[in-house]
Amino acid sequence: MRNNRTRRFTYLAVLSAMAMMLNMLETALLPPFFGFFRLGIANIIALVTIRIMSAQDMIVVNCMRVVIGSLLSGRFLGSTFWIGASGVVLSSCILIVMEKGKNSLIFTSIICAIAHSVGQLLVVMAFYMQPGILAMLPYFVLVSIVTGILTGIIAQMVLKRIRPIE
């Protein structure tokens, strides 16, 4: 019993560290394309976590990624923190619902990427009092489909190489 708790805690720590690292690497090394869009490669870890562990563990990993990642980058509680957190919260909720439906990982990834973008756009709209920002929604959805496919494929490849925690 104790060994399983230690293993679970270790998985959570490693997955959280990987999510933070991927998020920070993407932010530092890859400029947003078209000025706004990121690949969202840290979302791969959320997809993997919910499949090998649980929804509760995925929430822990995502919270760690957002909070500690923003603390390390100096953006904690700034506007970019809230914009990023809103995307993570909405996409995490959708991921839990999609996982209960036993959908394919790529389809789930696409829907979560769209939810992430919608959450971010809604917060940007609220922060800056610009309802016109919603005109960008079709572009965000289109890019989310592409990035969702990419992260879904990578998550599938990762899942083939690791085993679920018992």
C-alpha positions in Angstrom: 0.0 0.0 0.0 2.7 2.5 1.0 4.7 1.6 -2.2 1.7 2.5 -4.4 1.3 5.9 -2.6 5.0 6.6 -3.1 4.8 5.6 -6.8 1.7 7.8 -7.3 3.4 10.8 -5.7 6.5 10.2 -7.7 4.5 10.1 -10.9 2.7 13.3 -10.0 6.0 15.0 -9.3 7.6 13.9 -12.5 4.5 14.7 -14.6 4.2 18.1 -13.0 7.8 18.9 -13.6 7.6 17.7 -17.2 4.5 19.9 -17.8 6.2 22.9 -16.3 9.4 22.3 -18.3 7.5 21.9 -21.6 5.4 25.0 -20.9 8.5 27.1 -20.1 10.5 25.7 -23.0 7.7 26.5 -25.4 7.4 30.0 -24.0 11.1 30.7 -24.1 12.1 29.0 -27.4 9.1 29.2 -29.6 7.6 32.5 -30.5 3.8 32.5 -30.9 2.9 32.0 -34.5 0.7 34.7 -36.1 1.4 36.7 -32.9 -1.1 34.8 -30.7 -0.9 31.0 -31.1 1.2 28.5 -29.2 1.3 24.8 -29.8 0.3 23.9 -26.2 2.8 21.0 -25.9 2.4 21.0 -22.1 -1.2 19.7 -22.7 0.3 16.4 -23.8 1.1 15.8 -20.1 -2.5 16.4 -19.1 -3.7 13.9 -21.7 -1.2 11.3 -20.5 -1.9 11.9 -16.9 -5.7 11.4 -17.1 -5.1 8.2 -19.0 -2.4 6.6 -16.8 -3.7 8.0 -13.5 -7.0 9.8 -12.8 -8.9 13.1 -13.4 -7.9 14.3 -9.9 -4.2 13.7 -10.7 -4.6 15.5 -14.0 -6.0 18.5 -12.1 -3.1 18.4 -9.7 -0.6 18.3 -12.5 -2.3 21.2 -14.4 -2.5 23.3 -11.2 1.1 22.8 -10.5 2.0 23.6 -14.1 0.1 26.9 -14.0 0.9 28.1 -10.5 4.6 27.1 -10.2 5.3 27.8 -13.9 3.9 31.3 -13.5 5.9 31.8 -10.3 9.1 30.7 -12.0 8.5 33.0 -15.0 7.5 36.0 -12.9 4.0 36.2 -14.2 2.0 35.0 -11.1 -1.3 36.8 -10.8 -0.6 39.0 -13.8 -3.0 39.1 -16.8 -1.1 36.4 -18.6 -1.5 34.1 -15.6 -5.3 34.6 -15.6 -5.5 34.2 -19.3 -3.5 31.0 -19.2 -5.3 29.7 -16.1 -8.7 30.2 -17.7 -7.7 28.1 -20.7 -6.3 25.3 -18.5 -9.4 25.3 -16.2 -11.9 25.1 -19.1 -9.8 22.5 -21.1 -9.4 20.4 -17.9 -13.1 20.4 -17.3 -13.7 19.4 -20.9 -11.0 16.7 -20.7 -12.7 15.1 -17.7 -16.1 15.0 -19.5 -14.4 13.7 -22.7 -12.6 11.0 -20.8 -15.8 9.7 -19.2 -17.2 9.4 -22.8 -14.3 7.1 -23.8 -13.5 9.3 -26.9 -10.4 8.9 -28.9 -7.4 10.7 -27.6 -7.0 12.8 -30.8 -10.6 13.9 -30.8 -10.4 14.6 -27.0 -7.2 16.6 -27.6 -8.9 18.7 -30.4 -11.9 19.5 -28.2 -9.7 20.4 -25.3 -7.5 22.7 -27.4 -10.6 24.5 -28.6 -11.9 24.8 -25.0 -8.5 26.2 -24.0 -8.7 28.9 -26.7 -12.3 29.8 -25.9 -11.4 30.1 -22.2 -8.5 32.4 -23.0 -10.6 34.5 -25.4 -13.3 35.0 -22.9 -10.9 36.2 -20.2 -9.1 38.6 -22.7 -12.5 39.9 -23.7 -13.4 40.5 -20.0 -10.0 42.0 -19.1 -9.9 44.5 -21.9 -13.6 45.0 -22.4 -13.4 44.2 -26.0 -16.3 42.0 -27.2 -14.9 42.3 -30.7 -12.1 39.9 -29.8 -14.6 37.1 -30.4 -14.2 37.8 -34.1 -11.0 35.9 -33.8 -12.7 32.8 -32.5 -12.8 31.0 -35.9 -9.1 31.5 -36.3 -8.5 30.2 -32.8 -10.7 27.2 -33.5 -8.9 26.4 -36.7 -5.4 26.6 -35.1 -6.7 24.6 -32.1 -7.8 21.8 -34.4 -4.3 21.6 -35.8 -2.5 21.8 -32.5 -5.0 19.4 -30.9 -4.2 16.8 -33.6 -0.5 17.3 -33.0 -0.7 17.0 -29.2 -3.1 14.1 -29.4 -0.7 12.1 -31.7 2.2 12.8 -29.4 0.2 11.8 -26.4 -0.7 8.5 -28.1 3.0 7.9 -28.8 3.9 8.5 -25.2 1.1 6.3 -23.9 2.4 3.4 -26.0 5.7 3.6 -24.2 4.6 3.9 -20.6 2.3 1.8 -18.4 -0.6 3.0 -16.2 -0.1 3.2 -12.5 -1.9 0.4 -10.7 
